[in-house]
Amino acid sequence: MSLQRRFSNSLPRVLLQIPNATADIVESFDSKVRAMISGDEVVVEKQKKEMARKLLKGVITLTIGEQHKKPVYLRPLPPIEKRRRVVERKNFEDIAPLFACEEA
C-alpha cells in the first residue's frame, strides 16, 4: 500500500492547521494534488507556486528581501539657487586701458 493511499485523508486535516487556511483553499489544493498525482491534470509550475502561496499565505508573509529592507529616509534639501544673469555693460570705457599703448 502506498503512502498516498494510507495518508490521503490526513493531508487535509494537517493543512487545515495552517493559520488563515480555509476549508475551500485546502479542498482545492487537495483536489489539484490528487489530479496531478493521478495524471488526470497537467499543472504548470506557475500554478503550483500560486497554489502553495495561497495555501501558505498565513505562514509566509514577507520575502527575505522585504524583511531586511531598510527604510529610506530622505532629508530635506536646500532649494537650488537659480543663476542670475550678469548685466552687460554697454559702456566700453573700462576696456580702453587694456588696449592703450604705454609711452615711455
Secondary structure as the mmCIF struct_conf table of DSSP 4:
data_model
#
loop_
_struct_conf.conf_type_id
_struct_conf.id
_struct_conf.beg_label_comp_id
_struct_conf.beg_label_asym_id
_struct_conf.beg_label_seq_id
_struct_conf.end_label_comp_id
_struct_conf.end_label_asym_id
_struct_conf.end_label_seq_id
HELX_RH_AL_P HELX_RH_AL_P1 LEU A 3 ARG A 6
BEND BEND1 PHE A 7 PHE A 7
TURN_TY1_P TURN_TY1_P1 SER A 8 ASN A 9
HELX_RH_AL_P HELX_RH_AL_P2 SER A 10 LEU A 15
TURN_TY1_P TURN_TY1_P2 LEU A 16 GLN A 17
BEND BEND2 ILE A 18 ILE A 18
TURN_TY1_P TURN_TY1_P3 PRO A 19 ASN A 20
HELX_RH_AL_P HELX_RH_AL_P3 ALA A 23 SER A 38
TURN_TY1_P TURN_TY1_P4 GLY A 39 GLY A 39
BEND BEND3 ASP A 40 ASP A 40
HELX_RH_AL_P HELX_RH_AL_P4 GLU A 45 LEU A 55
TURN_TY1_P TURN_TY1_P5 LEU A 56 VAL A 59
BEND BEND4 LEU A 62 LEU A 62
HELX_RH_AL_P HELX_RH_AL_P5 ILE A 64 GLN A 67
TURN_TY1_P TURN_TY1_P6 HIS A 68 HIS A 68
HELX_LH_PP_P HELX_LH_PP_P1 LYS A 69 VAL A 72
HELX_LH_PP_P HELX_LH_PP_P2 LEU A 74 ARG A 89
TURN_TY1_P TURN_TY1_P7 GLU A 93 ILE A 95
HELX_RH_AL_P HELX_RH_AL_P6 ALA A 96 PHE A 99
HELX_LH_PP_P HELX_LH_PP_P3 ALA A 100 GLU A 103
#
